[in-house]
Amino acid sequence: MRIKCPHCGSAARIRTSRRISDLTVEHSLQCQNLDCAHTWVALTSAVRTIAPSMTPNPKVYIPLSPRSPAANNAQDKQTALALDEPPHPRAMAIHDTG
Ligand SMILES: [Zn+2]
């Protein structure tokens, strides 16, 4: 993951990371430009699912992106996967090709 310094636009390095929740990680970052030397804290959060997990955690819910192919044929594919019905779209695709 490439993160730029908000002040000078140079590349930044993640120094430490700490899990806040299943969906959010807090990072401390350091600008690599020695003339800037800014250090700051940022958050990374999972906000939308593009392709559902093949091994979904039942405690995790990340809404499907409206642009996800999986959103075209199900109101909530991830909830359906948690209930083991219907099969995962990728699993169906693998079986269809064999
Ligand atoms: Zn900087």
py3Dmol code that shows the C-alpha trace and the ligand (Angstrom):
import py3Dmol

protein = """\
ATOM      1  CA  MET A   1       0.000   0.000   0.000  1.00  0.00           C
ATOM      2  CA  ARG A   2       1.479   3.348  -1.080  1.00  0.00           C
ATOM      3  CA  ILE A   3       0.673   6.294   1.134  1.00  0.00           C
ATOM      4  CA  LYS A   4       1.817   9.829   0.418  1.00  0.00           C
ATOM      5  CA  CYS A   5       2.623  12.514   2.958  1.00  0.00           C
ATOM      6  CA  PRO A   6      -0.322  14.956   3.179  1.00  0.00           C
ATOM      7  CA  HIS A   7       2.134  17.895   3.443  1.00  0.00           C
ATOM      8  CA  CYS A   8       4.814  17.323   0.806  1.00  0.00           C
ATOM      9  CA  GLY A   9       3.403  14.426  -1.261  1.00  0.00           C
ATOM     10  CA  SER A  10       6.495  12.246  -0.772  1.00  0.00           C
ATOM     11  CA  ALA A  11       6.210   8.527  -0.074  1.00  0.00           C
ATOM     12  CA  ALA A  12       5.515   7.571   3.533  1.00  0.00           C
ATOM     13  CA  ARG A  13       6.475   4.458   5.466  1.00  0.00           C
ATOM     14  CA  ILE A  14       4.201   2.614   7.911  1.00  0.00           C
ATOM     15  CA  ARG A  15       6.137   2.376  11.192  1.00  0.00           C
ATOM     16  CA  THR A  16       3.592   0.517  13.343  1.00  0.00           C
ATOM     17  CA  SER A  17       0.104  -0.938  12.877  1.00  0.00           C
ATOM     18  CA  ARG A  18      -2.491  -1.733  15.519  1.00  0.00           C
ATOM     19  CA  ARG A  19      -5.792  -3.558  14.922  1.00  0.00           C
ATOM     20  CA  ILE A  20      -8.674  -1.438  16.232  1.00  0.00           C
ATOM     21  CA  SER A  21     -11.468  -3.825  15.153  1.00  0.00           C
ATOM     22  CA  ASP A  22     -12.097  -6.572  12.585  1.00  0.00           C
ATOM     23  CA  LEU A  23     -12.539  -3.808   9.988  1.00  0.00           C
ATOM     24  CA  THR A  24     -10.104  -1.070  11.043  1.00  0.00           C
ATOM     25  CA  VAL A  25      -6.331  -0.815  11.554  1.00  0.00           C
ATOM     26  CA  GLU A  26      -4.521   2.249  12.936  1.00  0.00           C
ATOM     27  CA  HIS A  27      -1.083   3.017  11.444  1.00  0.00           C
ATOM     28  CA  SER A  28       1.651   5.402  12.471  1.00  0.00           C
ATOM     29  CA  LEU A  29       3.359   6.790   9.387  1.00  0.00           C
ATOM     30  CA  GLN A  30       6.555   8.671   8.668  1.00  0.00           C
ATOM     31  CA  CYS A  31       7.299  10.823   5.631  1.00  0.00           C
ATOM     32  CA  GLN A  32      10.454   9.631   3.849  1.00  0.00           C
ATOM     33  CA  ASN A  33      11.381  13.175   2.777  1.00  0.00           C
ATOM     34  CA  LEU A  34      14.059  14.172   5.333  1.00  0.00           C
ATOM     35  CA  ASP A  35      13.321  17.878   4.747  1.00  0.00           C
ATOM     36  CA  CYS A  36       9.679  17.304   5.766  1.00  0.00           C
ATOM     37  CA  ALA A  37       9.909  14.547   8.423  1.00  0.00           C
ATOM     38  CA  HIS A  38       6.170  14.635   9.139  1.00  0.00           C
ATOM     39  CA  THR A  39       4.865  11.734  11.264  1.00  0.00           C
ATOM     40  CA  TRP A  40       1.138  11.055  11.704  1.00  0.00           C
ATOM     41  CA  VAL A  41      -1.533   8.490  12.500  1.00  0.00           C
ATOM     42  CA  ALA A  42      -3.976   7.144   9.874  1.00  0.00           C
ATOM     43  CA  LEU A  43      -6.774   4.580   9.764  1.00  0.00           C
ATOM     44  CA  THR A  44      -7.414   1.857   7.192  1.00  0.00           C
ATOM     45  CA  SER A  45     -10.978   0.524   7.146  1.00  0.00           C
ATOM     46  CA  ALA A  46     -12.752  -2.094   5.058  1.00  0.00           C
ATOM     47  CA  VAL A  47     -15.823  -0.281   3.655  1.00  0.00           C
ATOM     48  CA  ARG A  48     -17.138  -2.240   0.612  1.00  0.00           C
ATOM     49  CA  THR A  49     -16.826  -5.796  -0.724  1.00  0.00           C
ATOM     50  CA  ILE A  50     -15.838  -6.147  -4.381  1.00  0.00           C
ATOM     51  CA  ALA A  51     -15.617  -9.980  -4.431  1.00  0.00           C
ATOM     52  CA  PRO A  52     -16.982 -11.934  -1.440  1.00  0.00           C
ATOM     53  CA  SER A  53     -14.534 -13.930   0.701  1.00  0.00           C
ATOM     54  CA  MET A  54     -14.150 -17.648  -0.008  1.00  0.00           C
ATOM     55  CA  THR A  55     -13.712 -18.111   3.770  1.00  0.00           C
ATOM     56  CA  PRO A  56     -16.134 -15.548   5.271  1.00  0.00           C
ATOM     57  CA  ASN A  57     -15.897 -14.716   8.966  1.00  0.00           C
ATOM     58  CA  PRO A  58     -19.497 -14.824  10.283  1.00  0.00           C
ATOM     59  CA  LYS A  59     -18.703 -11.929  12.644  1.00  0.00           C
ATOM     60  CA  VAL A  60     -17.637  -9.654   9.764  1.00  0.00           C
ATOM     61  CA  TYR A  61     -20.101  -7.783   7.561  1.00  0.00           C
ATOM     62  CA  ILE A  62     -18.767  -5.557   4.775  1.00  0.00           C
ATOM     63  CA  PRO A  63     -21.533  -4.428   2.391  1.00  0.00           C
ATOM     64  CA  LEU A  64     -21.277  -5.342  -1.284  1.00  0.00           C
ATOM     65  CA  SER A  65     -20.201  -2.588  -3.624  1.00  0.00           C
ATOM     66  CA  PRO A  66     -23.012  -1.690  -6.070  1.00  0.00           C
ATOM     67  CA  ARG A  67     -20.365  -2.234  -8.786  1.00  0.00           C
ATOM     68  CA  SER A  68     -19.605  -5.787  -7.595  1.00  0.00           C
ATOM     69  CA  PRO A  69     -20.622  -8.535 -10.057  1.00  0.00           C
ATOM     70  CA  ALA A  70     -22.011 -10.405  -7.048  1.00  0.00           C
ATOM     71  CA  ALA A  71     -24.426  -7.520  -6.382  1.00  0.00           C
ATOM     72  CA  ASN A  72     -26.176  -8.059  -9.716  1.00  0.00           C
ATOM     73  CA  ASN A  73     -27.914 -11.314  -8.783  1.00  0.00           C
ATOM     74  CA  ALA A  74     -28.407 -11.102  -5.017  1.00  0.00           C
ATOM     75  CA  GLN A  75     -29.659  -8.546  -2.557  1.00  0.00           C
ATOM     76  CA  ASP A  76     -27.033  -9.600  -0.013  1.00  0.00           C
ATOM     77  CA  LYS A  77     -24.683 -12.328  -1.226  1.00  0.00           C
ATOM     78  CA  GLN A  78     -22.410 -12.128   1.817  1.00  0.00           C
ATOM     79  CA  THR A  79     -25.319 -12.834   4.203  1.00  0.00           C
ATOM     80  CA  ALA A  80     -26.350 -15.743   2.000  1.00  0.00           C
ATOM     81  CA  LEU A  81     -22.788 -17.106   2.116  1.00  0.00           C
ATOM     82  CA  ALA A  82     -22.783 -16.959   5.893  1.00  0.00           C
ATOM     83  CA  LEU A  83     -25.828 -19.244   5.807  1.00  0.00           C
ATOM     84  CA  ASP A  84     -24.115 -21.596   3.308  1.00  0.00           C
ATOM     85  CA  GLU A  85     -26.709 -21.025   0.621  1.00  0.00           C
ATOM     86  CA  PRO A  86     -26.392 -20.592  -2.303  1.00  0.00           C
ATOM     87  CA  PRO A  87     -22.793 -21.670  -3.193  1.00  0.00           C
ATOM     88  CA  HIS A  88     -20.136 -19.004  -3.620  1.00  0.00           C
ATOM     89  CA  PRO A  89     -20.123 -17.549  -7.182  1.00  0.00           C
ATOM     90  CA  ARG A  90     -16.414 -18.366  -7.591  1.00  0.00           C
ATOM     91  CA  ALA A  91     -16.992 -21.950  -6.432  1.00  0.00           C
ATOM     92  CA  MET A  92     -19.775 -22.300  -9.023  1.00  0.00           C
ATOM     93  CA  ALA A  93     -17.483 -20.898 -11.711  1.00  0.00           C
ATOM     94  CA  ILE A  94     -14.767 -23.425 -10.831  1.00  0.00           C
ATOM     95  CA  HIS A  95     -17.236 -26.338 -11.036  1.00  0.00           C
ATOM     96  CA  ASP A  96     -18.761 -25.037 -14.286  1.00  0.00           C
ATOM     97  CA  THR A  97     -15.396 -25.013 -16.069  1.00  0.00           C
ATOM     98  CA  GLY A  98     -14.542 -28.605 -15.107  1.00  0.00           C
TER      99      GLY A  98
END
"""
ligand_1 = """\
1
ZN
Zn 6.300 14.998 3.919
"""
view = py3Dmol.view(width=600, height=400)
view.addModel(protein, "pdb")
view.setStyle({"model": 0}, {"cartoon": {"style": "trace"}})
view.addModel(ligand_1, "xyz")
view.setStyle({"model": 1}, {"stick": {}})
view.zoomTo()
view.show()
